[in-house]
Amino acid sequence: MKDIVVWAELREGKVVDVSFEMITKAVELGDTLGGSVIAVVIGDTCSSCANELISYGADRVVAVEDSRLALYQSGAYARVLADVLVDRAPEVTLIGGTSVGMDLAPRVAAILETGLTAHCVDLYIDTIDGTDQLVQVVPGWGGKIMIKILCPEQRPQMATVRPGVMEKGIPDYSRKGEIVAMTPDLNDDDFMARTLEFVKEKETGVVLESADIVVSGGFGLYASGGFQLVEQLADALGGEVAGTRPAFDHGWITEERMIGQSGKTLRPRLFVSVGASGAMHYTTGFQKAKVIVAIDRNPDAPIFTVSDIGIVGDLNTIVPRIIEELQEKKIQ
């Protein structure tokens, strides 16, 4: 079968955005393969979200309900999803690259004895040696290049998808689809390790993914003594502060403010990068921003190949001038 299965993750009873993003991509893949899109949702009372999944493009929703599955249970969820995949025999299976998805995906792949590509930033179908293959694109070699990975023999072809890297479609609530209710066959062995509760971390300020304006700093701020210029520019723009992995390593930002392959992926209206050379593992985190402005003293820095506006020079001179201009505009 040429179907594409998407595991739709629930958080506090709601479908997480990456699931909708994957369904949108699955519709595109299904059009090429000639297959349908099947969303699998697991929980205690999860069938209520089926129509929303259909509105985003799912042709069929398999709702697996059991009171013991109200919270994510690692062993039980893996068994349930693997059983659905054996029954449906899809060509492709997509799982969100969230903390839960990154636990679930390798377990399911191991049960099915198939391959798994993690942290995908793009997916497309290509005919290779006469066979339709899912090309799975990930940053590699320290983020310097993009690597294309194939799973030519085993099925399903499995991939986890980074949240935010793919477009979330526009729902069509007039769409019709099939809803299949399923009761899982579980035993005590599936709950040898149990999740008792999820504790939500405290969030400071605006959630970064929802920010319209983000100012991000890199290791180039070391000579400036830290992140003060980035914070001042973000304040002047009415935006949020973010940074690179080195910025996190130096304690300038918290982990939830880190951008890139090991951090978050954003789509703000304006993204300003200050003092970051622009390695690919960093730029993958914001390449879908509407407008990208880069400030760096190295004219050959890779960041300028992805920016819409590039400013070459000493950030200790440029950033204060920009802040001054913005403040004058506010006064006027």
C-alpha positions in Angstrom: 0.0 0.0 0.0 1.2 3.5 -0.7 -0.5 5.1 2.3 1.2 7.6 4.7 0.6 7.2 8.4 1.0 10.2 10.7 1.1 9.7 14.5 -0.9 12.7 15.9 0.5 13.5 19.3 -1.8 14.9 22.0 -0.8 17.3 24.7 -3.3 18.1 27.4 -6.0 16.8 25.1 -5.0 18.9 22.1 -3.2 17.9 18.9 0.3 19.5 18.8 1.1 21.7 15.8 3.8 19.4 14.4 1.1 16.8 13.8 -0.8 19.2 11.5 2.4 20.1 9.8 3.1 16.5 9.1 -0.4 15.9 7.8 0.1 18.7 5.3 3.3 17.2 4.1 1.7 13.7 4.0 -1.0 15.0 1.7 1.8 16.2 -0.7 3.6 12.9 -0.4 0.3 11.0 -0.9 -0.4 12.9 -4.1 2.9 11.7 -5.5 2.6 8.1 -4.3 -1.1 7.8 -5.1 -1.9 6.9 -1.4 -4.2 8.1 1.3 -3.3 9.8 4.6 -4.0 8.0 7.8 -3.7 9.8 11.2 -3.3 7.6 14.3 -4.2 9.2 17.6 -3.8 7.4 20.9 -5.3 8.3 24.3 -8.2 7.9 26.7 -10.8 10.0 24.9 -9.1 11.0 21.7 -11.7 10.5 19.0 -13.0 14.0 19.6 -10.0 15.4 17.7 -10.6 13.2 14.6 -12.6 15.8 12.7 -9.9 18.4 13.2 -7.3 16.0 11.8 -9.5 15.3 8.8 -9.9 19.0 8.2 -6.1 19.3 7.8 -6.0 16.5 5.2 -6.3 13.1 6.9 -8.5 10.7 4.8 -8.8 8.3 7.7 -8.3 8.6 11.5 -7.6 5.6 13.6 -8.5 6.5 17.2 -7.1 4.1 19.8 -8.8 4.6 23.1 -8.1 3.1 26.5 -8.3 4.8 30.0 -4.7 3.5 30.7 -3.4 5.6 27.8 -4.5 9.0 29.1 -0.8 9.8 29.5 2.0 8.8 27.2 3.1 5.3 28.2 6.3 4.3 26.4 5.9 0.6 26.0 2.1 0.6 25.5 2.1 3.4 22.9 4.9 1.6 21.0 3.0 -1.6 21.0 -0.2 0.0 19.9 1.3 2.1 17.1 3.4 -0.9 15.8 0.2 -3.0 15.7 -1.6 -0.4 13.7 1.3 -0.1 11.2 1.4 -3.9 10.8 -2.3 -3.9 10.1 -2.3 -0.9 7.7 1.1 -1.7 6.0 1.8 1.9 5.0 4.6 3.0 2.7 5.6 5.9 5.0 5.2 6.7 8.7 5.9 10.2 10.2 6.3 11.0 13.9 6.8 14.5 15.3 10.3 15.2 16.6 9.1 16.2 20.1 10.5 14.8 23.3 7.7 12.2 23.3 8.0 11.5 19.6 11.8 11.0 19.9 11.2 8.3 22.5 8.3 6.6 20.6 9.8 6.5 17.1 12.9 4.3 17.7 10.9 1.9 19.8 8.4 1.4 17.0 11.1 1.1 14.3 12.8 -1.5 16.4 9.6 -3.6 16.8 9.0 -3.4 13.0 12.7 -3.9 12.2 12.8 -1.0 9.8 14.9 2.1 9.4 14.3 5.5 11.0 15.7 8.9 10.1 15.6 11.5 12.9 15.4 15.3 12.8 14.2 15.6 9.2 13.9 19.1 7.8 12.5 18.1 4.4 10.8 15.1 2.8 10.0 14.3 -0.8 9.3 11.3 -3.1 11.8 10.5 -5.8 11.9 7.5 -8.2 15.2 5.7 -7.7 16.0 2.5 -9.6 12.4 2.3 -10.7 11.0 2.5 -7.1 9.4 5.4 -5.3 11.6 6.3 -2.4 11.1 8.7 0.5 14.1 11.1 0.4 14.7 12.2 4.0 16.8 15.3 4.4 18.7 16.1 7.6 21.6 18.5 8.5 24.9 16.6 8.8 28.6 16.9 9.4 28.2 19.5 12.1 25.5 21.2 10.2 27.7 22.1 7.2 25.7 20.1 4.6 22.3 18.6 4.0 22.3 14.8 3.8 19.7 12.8 1.9 18.8 9.4 3.4 16.9 6.5 1.9 15.4 3.3 3.3 15.4 1.3 0.1 14.3 -2.1 1.4 12.4 -2.1 4.7 8.9 -0.7 5.1 7.4 1.4 6.4 10.0 4.2 5.7 10.0 6.0 9.0 11.1 9.6 9.9 10.7 12.1 12.7 10.1 15.6 11.7 11.4 18.7 13.5 8.5 20.9 14.7 8.1 24.1 12.8 10.2 23.2 9.7 7.1 22.4 7.5 4.1 24.4 6.6 1.0 24.0 8.6 -1.9 23.8 6.2 -5.2 25.7 6.3 -8.0 23.5 7.7 -11.1 22.8 5.6 -13.8 21.9 8.1 -16.1 20.7 5.2 -13.8 17.8 4.5 -15.2 14.3 5.1 -13.2 11.3 6.2 -13.4 7.9 7.9 -13.1 7.6 11.7 -12.0 4.1 12.9 -12.4 3.4 16.6 -9.9 0.8 17.9 -9.6 -0.9 21.3 -6.0 -2.0 22.0 -5.1 -5.4 23.3 -2.7 -4.5 26.2 -1.4 -6.4 29.1 0.7 -5.7 32.2 3.9 -6.3 30.4 3.2 -3.2 28.2 3.2 -1.1 31.4 6.4 -2.3 33.1 7.4 1.4 33.2 4.6 3.8 33.8 4.2 7.5 33.3 2.5 9.0 36.4 2.3 12.6 35.5 3.7 15.3 33.3 5.1 18.4 35.0 5.0 21.5 32.8 8.1 23.7 32.9 7.6 27.3 33.8 7.8 29.6 30.8 9.3 33.1 31.0 8.0 35.7 28.7 6.3 35.0 25.4 6.6 31.5 24.0 9.4 31.8 21.5 7.5 29.9 18.7 4.7 32.4 18.8 6.9 35.5 18.7 6.6 37.8 15.6 10.1 39.3 16.1 13.2 37.4 17.4 16.7 38.7 17.9 19.3 36.0 18.2 22.9 36.3 19.2 26.0 34.1 18.7 29.5 33.7 19.9 30.5 37.0 18.2 29.1 38.7 21.3 31.9 37.3 23.4 34.1 40.3 22.8 31.1 42.5 23.8 31.0 40.8 27.2 27.7 39.1 26.8 24.1 39.4 25.5 23.3 43.0 26.6 23.2 44.3 23.0 20.9 41.5 21.9 18.6 42.1 24.8 18.5 45.9 24.2 17.8 45.4 20.5 15.0 42.9 21.2 13.5 45.4 23.6 13.7 48.2 21.1 12.0 46.1 18.5 9.4 44.6 20.8 10.8 41.1 20.2 12.1 38.1 22.0 15.7 37.0 22.7 17.2 33.8 21.4 20.6 32.5 20.6 23.0 29.8 19.2 24.4 26.8 20.9 27.6 28.6 22.0 25.4 31.3 23.5 23.6 28.7 25.6 26.9 27.0 26.5 28.2 30.4 27.8 25.0 30.8 29.9 23.7 33.8 28.0 20.4 32.2 27.2 18.3 29.3 28.7 17.9 26.1 26.8 14.4 26.9 25.6 15.8 30.0 23.9 18.3 28.0 21.7 17.8 28.1 18.0 18.8 25.4 15.5 19.2 21.7 15.1 19.6 21.1 18.8 17.1 23.8 19.7 13.9 25.3 18.3 12.7 26.0 14.8 10.9 29.3 14.3 8.8 31.2 11.7 8.7 34.8 12.9 7.9 37.8 10.7 11.4 39.2 11.5 14.5 37.3 12.6 17.6 39.3 13.4 20.9 37.4 13.8 23.7 39.2 15.6 27.3 37.9 15.8 26.6 34.4 14.5 28.5 33.0 11.5 25.5 31.0 10.3 26.4 27.3 10.4 23.7 25.2 8.9 22.7 23.6 12.2 21.8 27.1 13.3 20.2 28.4 10.2 17.8 25.4 9.9 16.1 26.9 13.0 14.9 30.1 11.3 15.2 29.7 7.5 11.4 29.9 7.1 11.3 33.4 8.7 9.6 36.1 6.6 12.5 38.5 6.7 16.0 37.6 8.0 18.5 40.3 8.9 22.1 39.4 9.6 24.8 41.4 11.4 28.4 40.0 11.3 31.9 41.4 10.8 32.9 38.6 8.4 31.7 39.4 4.8 32.1 35.8 3.9 30.1 34.4 6.8 27.5 31.8 5.7 24.8 33.7 7.4 24.7 36.2 4.5 23.7 33.4 2.1 20.4 32.9 3.9 19.6 36.5 4.9 17.4 39.0 3.1 19.4 42.0 4.6 23.0 41.7 5.5 25.0 44.2 7.4 28.8 43.7 7.5 30.7 45.5 10.3 31.4 45.7 14.0 28.2 44.8 15.9 29.4 47.1 18.8 29.0 50.0 16.5 26.0 48.8 14.3 23.6 47.5 17.0 23.7 50.7 19.2 23.1 52.8 16.1 20.0 50.7 15.2 18.7 50.9 18.8 19.2 54.7 18.8 17.2 55.0 15.5 14.4 52.8 16.8 14.2 54.8 20.0 14.0 58.1 18.1 11.2 56.7 16.0 9.3 55.8 19.1 9.7 59.3 20.5 8.4 60.8 17.3 
